Amino acid sequence: MKIGVVGSGTVGTILTQTVSRGDDNEIILSHSRGATSLATRRDEFAANVVFGEVADALRQPLVIIAVPFGVAPDVLQQVADYQQRIIVDVTNQFTADFKKIDTRPLTGSEVIAAAAKNARVIKSFNTLPHELMTGKVDGPGRRVLFYAGDDQDAKKAFASLVRPLNFRPVDLGKLRHGGSVMQVGGGLGHTAFVQLDEKFE
């Protein structure tokens, strides 16, 4: 899958490294300061990761938005029509000084969806501490990854993307409900579950 990642901070970096483990994935990592600003970081990423402009990343079939929530709508609005491409929202509603941003009556992901015209939005990854976003676990089992979205086909595509990366995707329903329990104050923040293979006699 061709994947664009917008944002090269801690979360954007980890998720780029994570999805680059997929055998057929091609990733464009971007930053607001341009592709050349990432050149010194070449050794941090696999060969299937290239550096590009934000506009290039936003045009990929699946886009991971890993920028601060407050700027995410403006970033997404750079594209007039996403033509049913998939946007993965990994943001949390915090300001730079960690004050909660109130989006009521919408969930944070519904704000993201409103900004990304004609996109299919998936909410995921934001409940995990960033060091667990790799999918790796100490010992047996797979890392549980909650996700939500309003489009069933988009959710199937997302689950197919993360399952080979040692995640156990768990569908929490639509953005309204699933997003509300994953976002800041929703109850699932910084949770870390591992799914073990159970054998019954």
N, C-alpha and C positions, 0 to 999 in steps of 0.2 A: 504494500500500500504506500502511496505517496502521502507524506505527512508534513505539514508546516507547523513549526513551533514558534510562537511569538512571545519573546521574553527569554533572556539568557541568564537570569539570576539563579538562585539555588534550585527552585522548583523546575524552571525551564531546563536547566542543565541536567538534573537528575532524570526528568522524563524523557529528554532527548536520548540520554544514554540508555534508558530502559527500553524504549521502543526501537532503538537501533539494534537490539538483540534479535528482533524478528527477521527471519531469513530473507524475506522479500520486501522489506520496508526500505524506503528511500526518504530521508528526512532533510528538510531545509530549516535550519535554525536561524532566527533573525533577532535583531535588536534595533531599538529606535535610533541608535547612533550609526547604523549601517553595517553592512557585511564586513567592511575592512576593520571595524573595531573588534571583531572576533578573531582576527587572523592569528594572534599570538596564542590562542587557545586550541590550536589544531590538534595537539597531542592528547587532549581530553576526550576526543570523540573517535568513534569507529569510522572506517572508510566510507560507509554509506550515509554519513552526515556531511552535508555541505552548508556553507554559510551563504545567506541570501538577504535580500531586502525584505522588510515587513510586507510590502505589497506582493512579493513572490510567495511568501509563506501563506498569506491569506487566500491565495488562489488554489491551494492544494485541496484534494478531495476530502481530507480530514485535517482540521486545524486545531491545535492545542493552544488555548489562550492562557498564558502564564505570566500575566502582567498584573499590577495592582488593580483591585476592583474599581477604584475611582477613575482610572483612565481606560479601562477595558471598553466601555461603550464607544468612546471616541475612536479608539483603534479599530473596532469592528465596523464602524460607520464609514471607513475608508472604501469599503466595497458596497456598491449600490444594490447588488442582488447576488446572494450566495448560491442561487440556482440549486437548492436542496443539498448543498455540501454539508458535511458534518462539522460542528463546532463542539469541542470538548472544553467545558468550563471548569477550570480547576481553582478558581479564585475564591477568596474569603472576603467578607464585607468588613474590612478594616481600613482605617486611614494609615498613613505612614507612621503615625505615633500610636498605632494599635487601639484607636477608638472605633467602636462599632458603628457601621453605617446602616441607618434604618431605611430599608427599602419598602416598607409596608405601604399598600396592601400586597405588593408583589414579593415573591421570593427573589433572592439575588439572581438565580439562573433565569427567571422570567424577565428580569431587567436585561440580562445578557441577550436573551432570545429576541427581545423587542429591538435591540440595537443591531442585531444581525439579520437583516431582512431576508426572508425566504431560506434561512438556514435551519438545519435540524440539530438542535442543541442537546448535548448529553452533559449531565453533571456528574463529576467523578473525581477521584483522587484527593479532594480537599480534606477528607476526614482523616487521612493518614499523616502521621508525622513524616516530614520529608525524607528522613533516612530510611523509611520503609516503603517508599514509592518505587523501589527497584523490583519488588515482587519476591525478593529472596527471603528465605526464612532460615533460622538456625535449627536444623533437624528436618524431620519429614513434614509433608503437608504443603499447602499452597496459601498464599496471602489472600485473605478475603478483601474484595474490592467492591464497595457499594457503587451503584450508578443509578441514574434516573433519566427519563426523557419521554417526550410525547410521541415519538415516531418509532414504531416497532422495528422497522427494517434498519434504522440507524442504530438502535440498541443491539440488534443482532450483529451488525458489522463491528461495533465497538467491542462486544464480548468476544468475537472471533479474533480481534486484534490483541487483546490482553491475555486471553486464556493460555496461549503458548509461552507467555512470559512468567509463568508460575503464579498467576492470579486465579482466584476463584471468584468470578464476577457474580454479584448478587443484585438482581433487579429490584429496586424499591418503588417502581411505578412511575408516575408522571412527575414533571417538574414541580407541580404545585405541592404534592405531598412528599415525594422523595427528596426534592430539593430542600423543603422546609426542615426535614430532620437531619440533613447533612450540613446545612449552613451553620454559621456561627450561632450558638445557643440552641441548636436543634437537637442535641443529645448524642449525636454520633461522632462529634469532633474528637480527634486524637484517639480513636479506637484502633485496636490492633488485634484482629482475630486471625487464626490460622485454621484452615479446613483440613482435617485429616481424613484419609481414606478409611472408611469403616468397613469391617468385615463381620458379617453375621453368620453364625453357625446354623 
